[in-house]
Amino acid sequence: MAESTQAPGEKAGATPDTFRAQIAQLATQIAGRPLDASLDAWLNEHHGAGSATFEALVDSCRAGLRDGWLCDREGGGIRYGRIFKPADDLAGFSVDVVDMQDIAGPHHTHPQGEIDLIMPIWCVYGPGTAHQPTVSQGRALALYLLPQGQIQFTR
C-alpha cells in the first residue's frame, strides 16, 4: 500500500477544476452585491469557518499548495499566484491565493474593491480602499477575489 502525502484531516481530490467550481458557486451568490460591511457580515455568517463552503475552499487551497497548482510564484518571501482570470462563470472576479509568513506584502489599492478569505475570516474592502497586507508572528493563507481582476500596486 502506498503512503499518503496528505496532511491529517485534508481531503484528497481537489483540482483546479473543482476549486473553480467552488468559487463559481460562491460567486453566483455574491454577483452584483456591493462590496461593503453588509457583504462582509453575510459571508462570515453564511460561508464562514465551519461552513461547508469554507471547509471546501480551505481543503482545496491546502491541496493546491501541496500539489503545486496554487501559489506557483514567489517574490520577496511571498508565495502567490492568480489561478483564474476574471470570467463570466466567476461573476467577473479573478482569483488569487497568497501564502505569507512573518512579512509585510506590497501596498495596493482596490479600484473596484476586494473580497478576501484570510483563513478563517472573510474581509471585504470597498472600491478605492487600500492596504498593506501584513502577517506577524505566524502564517496566513488568503484567497482574493478581485472584481475584473483590478488591483493597483503602489510604487
MIDOSE-1310 file (N, C-alpha, C; in nm, 2 decimals, decimal comma, always signed):
residues 155
maes	+0,08/-0,12/+0,00/+0,00/+0,00/+0,00/+0,09/+0,12/+0,00; +0,06/+0,22/-0,09/+0,14/+0,34/-0,10/+0,11/+0,44/+0,02; +0,21/+0,51/+0,06/+0,19/+0,61/+0,17/+0,12/+0,73/+0,12; +0,04/+0,79/+0,20/-0,03/+0,92/+0,16/+0,06/+1,04/+0,19
tqap	+0,06/+1,14/+0,10/+0,13/+1,26/+0,13/+0,03/+1,36/+0,18; -0,09/+1,32/+0,21/-0,20/+1,41/+0,25/-0,18/+1,44/+0,40; -0,20/+1,56/+0,44/-0,20/+1,60/+0,58/-0,32/+1,55/+0,65; -0,31/+1,52/+0,78/-0,42/+1,48/+0,86/-0,54/+1,57/+0,84
geka	-0,66/+1,52/+0,82/-0,78/+1,60/+0,80/-0,79/+1,66/+0,66; -0,69/+1,64/+0,58/-0,70/+1,70/+0,44/-0,77/+1,61/+0,35; -0,86/+1,66/+0,27/-0,93/+1,57/+0,17/-0,86/+1,56/+0,04; -0,86/+1,45/-0,02/-0,80/+1,43/-0,15/-0,89/+1,47/-0,26
gatp	-0,84/+1,48/-0,38/-0,92/+1,51/-0,50/-0,94/+1,65/-0,54; -0,89/+1,75/-0,47/-0,91/+1,88/-0,51/-0,82/+1,91/-0,63; -0,88/+1,97/-0,73/-0,80/+2,01/-0,85/-0,84/+2,15/-0,89; -0,77/+2,21/-0,98/-0,81/+2,34/-1,03/-0,95/+2,35/-1,07
dtfr	-1,00/+2,24/-1,14/-1,14/+2,24/-1,18/-1,24/+2,24/-1,07; -1,21/+2,16/-0,97/-1,31/+2,15/-0,85/-1,30/+2,29/-0,78; -1,18/+2,34/-0,77/-1,17/+2,47/-0,70/-1,24/+2,58/-0,78; -1,23/+2,58/-0,91/-1,31/+2,68/-0,99/-1,46/+2,66/-0,97
aqia	-1,51/+2,54/-0,96/-1,65/+2,51/-0,94/-1,69/+2,57/-0,80; -1,61/+2,55/-0,70/-1,64/+2,60/-0,57/-1,65/+2,75/-0,57; -1,56/+2,82/-0,64/-1,56/+2,97/-0,64/-1,68/+3,01/-0,73; -1,70/+2,94/-0,84/-1,82/+2,98/-0,92/-1,95/+2,98/-0,84
qlat	-1,97/+2,87/-0,76/-2,09/+2,86/-0,68/-2,10/+2,98/-0,59; -1,99/+3,01/-0,52/-2,00/+3,13/-0,43/-2,02/+3,26/-0,51; -1,95/+3,27/-0,62/-1,96/+3,40/-0,70/-2,10/+3,43/-0,74; -2,17/+3,32/-0,78/-2,31/+3,35/-0,82/-2,40/+3,40/-0,71
qiag	-2,36/+3,37/-0,58/-2,43/+3,43/-0,47/-2,40/+3,57/-0,43; -2,28/+3,61/-0,47/-2,24/+3,75/-0,44/-2,24/+3,84/-0,56; -2,26/+3,79/-0,68/-2,26/+3,87/-0,80/-2,36/+3,99/-0,79; -2,30/+4,11/-0,82/-2,38/+4,23/-0,82/-2,41/+4,29/-0,68
rpld	-2,36/+4,23/-0,58/-2,38/+4,29/-0,44/-2,27/+4,39/-0,42; -2,30/+4,50/-0,35/-2,20/+4,60/-0,32/-2,09/+4,53/-0,23; -1,97/+4,57/-0,25/-1,86/+4,52/-0,16/-1,85/+4,62/-0,04; -1,92/+4,58/+0,06/-1,93/+4,66/+0,18/-1,94/+4,58/+0,31
asld	-1,96/+4,64/+0,42/-1,97/+4,57/+0,55/-2,09/+4,47/+0,55; -2,19/+4,50/+0,48/-2,31/+4,41/+0,48/-2,26/+4,27/+0,41; -2,19/+4,28/+0,30/-2,14/+4,16/+0,24/-2,04/+4,09/+0,33; -1,95/+4,16/+0,39/-1,86/+4,11/+0,49/-1,93/+4,02/+0,59
awln	-2,03/+4,08/+0,66/-2,11/+4,01/+0,76/-2,18/+3,89/+0,70; -2,24/+3,90/+0,58/-2,31/+3,79/+0,52/-2,22/+3,67/+0,49; -2,10/+3,71/+0,44/-2,00/+3,60/+0,40/-1,96/+3,53/+0,53; -1,93/+3,60/+0,64/-1,89/+3,53/+0,76/-2,00/+3,45/+0,83
ehhg	-2,12/+3,50/+0,81/-2,24/+3,43/+0,87/-2,27/+3,30/+0,79; -2,27/+3,31/+0,66/-2,32/+3,20/+0,57/-2,21/+3,11/+0,52; -2,09/+3,17/+0,51/-1,98/+3,09/+0,44/-1,85/+3,10/+0,53; -1,87/+3,13/+0,66/-1,75/+3,14/+0,75/-1,70/+3,01/+0,80
agsa	-1,61/+3,02/+0,89/-1,54/+2,90/+0,95/-1,65/+2,80/+1,00; -1,63/+2,68/+0,96/-1,73/+2,57/+1,00/-1,83/+2,54/+0,89; -1,85/+2,63/+0,80/-1,95/+2,61/+0,69/-1,89/+2,51/+0,59; -1,98/+2,45/+0,51/-1,93/+2,36/+0,40/-1,85/+2,44/+0,30
tfea	-1,89/+2,56/+0,27/-1,82/+2,64/+0,17/-1,68/+2,66/+0,22; -1,67/+2,71/+0,34/-1,54/+2,74/+0,40/-1,45/+2,62/+0,40; -1,50/+2,51/+0,45/-1,42/+2,38/+0,46/-1,37/+2,34/+0,32; -1,46/+2,35/+0,22/-1,42/+2,30/+0,09/-1,31/+2,40/+0,03
lvds	-1,32/+2,53/+0,05/-1,22/+2,62/+0,00/-1,09/+2,60/+0,07; -1,09/+2,58/+0,20/-0,96/+2,56/+0,27/-0,90/+2,43/+0,22; -0,98/+2,32/+0,21/-0,93/+2,19/+0,16/-0,86/+2,21/+0,02; -0,93/+2,28/-0,06/-0,88/+2,30/-0,20/-0,75/+2,38/-0,20
crag	-0,75/+2,49/-0,12/-0,63/+2,57/-0,11/-0,51/+2,49/-0,06; -0,53/+2,41/+0,05/-0,42/+2,33/+0,10/-0,37/+2,22/+0,00; -0,47/+2,16/-0,07/-0,43/+2,07/-0,17/-0,36/+2,13/-0,29; -0,40/+2,25/-0,33/-0,33/+2,33/-0,43/-0,19/+2,36/-0,40
lrdg	-0,17/+2,40/-0,27/-0,03/+2,43/-0,22/+0,05/+2,31/-0,23; +0,00/+2,20/-0,17/+0,07/+2,07/-0,17/+0,10/+2,02/-0,31; +0,01/+2,03/-0,40/+0,03/+1,97/-0,53/+0,09/+2,07/-0,63; +0,11/+2,20/-0,59/+0,18/+2,29/-0,68/+0,10/+2,37/-0,78
wlcd	-0,04/+2,36/-0,78/-0,12/+2,43/-0,87/-0,17/+2,56/-0,81; -0,14/+2,59/-0,69/-0,16/+2,72/-0,63/-0,03/+2,78/-0,58; -0,03/+2,92/-0,58/+0,09/+2,99/-0,53/+0,22/+2,94/-0,60; +0,21/+2,94/-0,73/+0,32/+2,88/-0,81/+0,43/+2,99/-0,84
regg	+0,42/+3,10/-0,78/+0,52/+3,21/-0,79/+0,57/+3,25/-0,66; +0,69/+3,30/-0,65/+0,74/+3,35/-0,53/+0,82/+3,48/-0,55; +0,80/+3,58/-0,46/+0,87/+3,70/-0,47/+0,87/+3,77/-0,34; +0,99/+3,81/-0,30/+1,00/+3,89/-0,17/+0,96/+3,80/-0,05
giry	+0,97/+3,67/-0,06/+0,93/+3,59/+0,05/+0,78/+3,55/+0,06; +0,71/+3,59/-0,05/+0,57/+3,56/-0,05/+0,54/+3,47/-0,17; +0,47/+3,36/-0,14/+0,42/+3,27/-0,24/+0,28/+3,32/-0,29; +0,26/+3,32/-0,42/+0,14/+3,38/-0,47/+0,11/+3,33/-0,61
grif	-0,01/+3,36/-0,66/-0,05/+3,32/-0,79/-0,19/+3,35/-0,82; -0,22/+3,40/-0,95/-0,35/+3,41/-0,99/-0,39/+3,28/-1,06; -0,48/+3,21/-1,00/-0,52/+3,08/-1,05/-0,63/+3,10/-1,16; -0,72/+3,20/-1,15/-0,82/+3,23/-1,25/-0,83/+3,37/-1,29
kpad	-0,83/+3,40/-1,41/-0,86/+3,54/-1,46/-1,01/+3,57/-1,45; -1,05/+3,70/-1,45/-1,19/+3,73/-1,44/-1,27/+3,65/-1,56; -1,38/+3,60/-1,52/-1,46/+3,52/-1,62/-1,61/+3,53/-1,58; -1,69/+3,51/-1,68/-1,84/+3,51/-1,65/-1,88/+3,41/-1,55
dlag	-1,83/+3,29/-1,55/-1,87/+3,19/-1,45/-1,82/+3,22/-1,31; -1,73/+3,32/-1,30/-1,68/+3,36/-1,17/-1,74/+3,50/-1,14; -1,85/+3,54/-1,20/-1,91/+3,67/-1,18/-1,82/+3,78/-1,20; -1,72/+3,77/-1,29/-1,63/+3,87/-1,33/-1,51/+3,89/-1,23
fsvd	-1,50/+3,80/-1,13/-1,39/+3,80/-1,04/-1,27/+3,73/-1,09; -1,15/+3,78/-1,05/-1,03/+3,70/-1,07/-1,01/+3,63/-0,93; -0,93/+3,52/-0,93/-0,90/+3,45/-0,81/-0,75/+3,44/-0,79; -0,70/+3,49/-0,68/-0,56/+3,48/-0,64/-0,55/+3,41/-0,50
vvdm	-0,44/+3,34/-0,48/-0,42/+3,29/-0,35/-0,27/+3,33/-0,31; -0,26/+3,37/-0,18/-0,13/+3,41/-0,13/-0,10/+3,34/+0,00; +0,03/+3,30/+0,01/+0,08/+3,23/+0,13/+0,19/+3,32/+0,19; +0,17/+3,37/+0,31/+0,26/+3,47/+0,37/+0,30/+3,42/+0,51
qdia	+0,42/+3,44/+0,54/+0,47/+3,42/+0,68/+0,56/+3,53/+0,73; +0,52/+3,59/+0,84/+0,60/+3,69/+0,91/+0,66/+3,79/+0,81; +0,57/+3,86/+0,73/+0,61/+3,95/+0,63/+0,50/+4,06/+0,60; +0,55/+4,17/+0,55/+0,45/+4,27/+0,50/+0,45/+4,26/+0,35
gphh	+0,33/+4,25/+0,29/+0,32/+4,24/+0,15/+0,32/+4,38/+0,09; +0,31/+4,39/-0,04/+0,31/+4,52/-0,11/+0,18/+4,59/-0,09; +0,19/+4,72/-0,07/+0,08/+4,81/-0,05/+0,01/+4,82/-0,19; -0,13/+4,82/-0,18/-0,20/+4,82/-0,31/-0,34/+4,88/-0,28
thpq	-0,40/+4,92/-0,39/-0,53/+4,98/-0,40/-0,63/+4,89/-0,47; -0,75/+4,89/-0,43/-0,86/+4,80/-0,49/-0,95/+4,90/-0,56; -0,93/+4,92/-0,69/-1,02/+5,01/-0,77/-1,17/+4,98/-0,76; -1,20/+4,85/-0,76/-1,34/+4,81/-0,76/-1,37/+4,73/-0,63
geid	-1,28/+4,72/-0,54/-1,29/+4,65/-0,41/-1,22/+4,52/-0,42; -1,23/+4,45/-0,31/-1,16/+4,32/-0,29/-1,24/+4,24/-0,19; -1,25/+4,11/-0,21/-1,31/+4,02/-0,11/-1,20/+3,92/-0,08; -1,17/+3,91/+0,05/-1,06/+3,82/+0,09/-1,12/+3,71/+0,19
limp	-1,07/+3,59/+0,17/-1,09/+3,49/+0,27/-0,95/+3,47/+0,33; -0,92/+3,54/+0,44/-0,80/+3,52/+0,52/-0,83/+3,42/+0,62; -0,80/+3,30/+0,58/-0,85/+3,18/+0,66/-0,81/+3,20/+0,81; -0,92/+3,21/+0,89/-1,06/+3,17/+0,88/-1,16/+3,28/+0,86
iwcv	-1,13/+3,40/+0,83/-1,24/+3,51/+0,82/-1,24/+3,57/+0,69; -1,36/+3,62/+0,65/-1,38/+3,69/+0,53/-1,36/+3,84/+0,56; -1,30/+3,92/+0,47/-1,29/+4,06/+0,49/-1,32/+4,12/+0,35; -1,41/+4,22/+0,35/-1,45/+4,29/+0,23/-1,40/+4,43/+0,23
ygpg	-1,33/+4,47/+0,12/-1,28/+4,61/+0,11/-1,36/+4,67/-0,01; -1,41/+4,79/+0,02/-1,49/+4,86/-0,08/-1,40/+4,92/-0,19; -1,47/+4,97/-0,30/-1,39/+5,03/-0,41/-1,31/+5,15/-0,36; -1,19/+5,16/-0,41/-1,10/+5,27/-0,38/-1,02/+5,25/-0,25
tahq	-1,04/+5,14/-0,17/-0,97/+5,12/-0,05/-0,83/+5,07/-0,08; -0,74/+5,08/+0,02/-0,60/+5,04/+0,00/-0,55/+4,98/+0,13; -0,45/+4,89/+0,12/-0,39/+4,84/+0,24/-0,26/+4,77/+0,21; -0,18/+4,74/+0,31/-0,06/+4,66/+0,30/-0,08/+4,54/+0,39
ptvs	-0,11/+4,42/+0,32/-0,13/+4,30/+0,40/+0,00/+4,26/+0,48; -0,02/+4,24/+0,60/+0,09/+4,21/+0,69/+0,06/+4,09/+0,78; +0,16/+4,00/+0,79/+0,15/+3,88/+0,88/+0,26/+3,89/+0,97; +0,23/+3,89/+1,10/+0,34/+3,89/+1,20/+0,32/+3,78/+1,30
qgra	+0,42/+3,71/+1,34/+0,42/+3,60/+1,43/+0,33/+3,49/+1,38; +0,34/+3,45/+1,26/+0,27/+3,34/+1,21/+0,26/+3,34/+1,06; +0,17/+3,26/+1,01/+0,15/+3,23/+0,87/+0,00/+3,26/+0,83; -0,02/+3,31/+0,71/-0,16/+3,33/+0,67/-0,17/+3,28/+0,52
laly	-0,28/+3,22/+0,50/-0,32/+3,17/+0,37/-0,44/+3,25/+0,33; -0,44/+3,32/+0,22/-0,55/+3,41/+0,18/-0,59/+3,39/+0,04; -0,72/+3,39/+0,02/-0,78/+3,38/-0,12/-0,84/+3,52/-0,15; -0,81/+3,57/-0,26/-0,86/+3,71/-0,30/-0,95/+3,70/-0,42
llpq	-1,06/+3,76/-0,41/-1,15/+3,78/-0,53/-1,15/+3,93/-0,57; -1,10/+3,96/-0,69/-1,09/+4,09/-0,73/-1,19/+4,12/-0,85; -1,28/+4,21/-0,84/-1,37/+4,24/-0,95/-1,29/+4,28/-1,07; -1,31/+4,21/-1,18/-1,24/+4,23/-1,31/-1,09/+4,22/-1,29
gqiq	-1,04/+4,16/-1,19/-0,90/+4,14/-1,16/-0,82/+4,27/-1,14; -0,89/+4,37/-1,10/-0,83/+4,50/-1,08/-0,76/+4,52/-0,95; -0,63/+4,55/-0,96/-0,55/+4,58/-0,84/-0,44/+4,68/-0,89; -0,41/+4,77/-0,80/-0,30/+4,87/-0,84/-0,20/+4,87/-0,72
ftr	-0,08/+4,82/-0,76/+0,03/+4,82/-0,66/+0,09/+4,96/-0,65; +0,12/+5,00/-0,53/+0,18/+5,13/-0,50/+0,33/+5,12/-0,53; +0,39/+5,22/-0,60/+0,53/+5,22/-0,63/+0,61/+5,26/-0,51
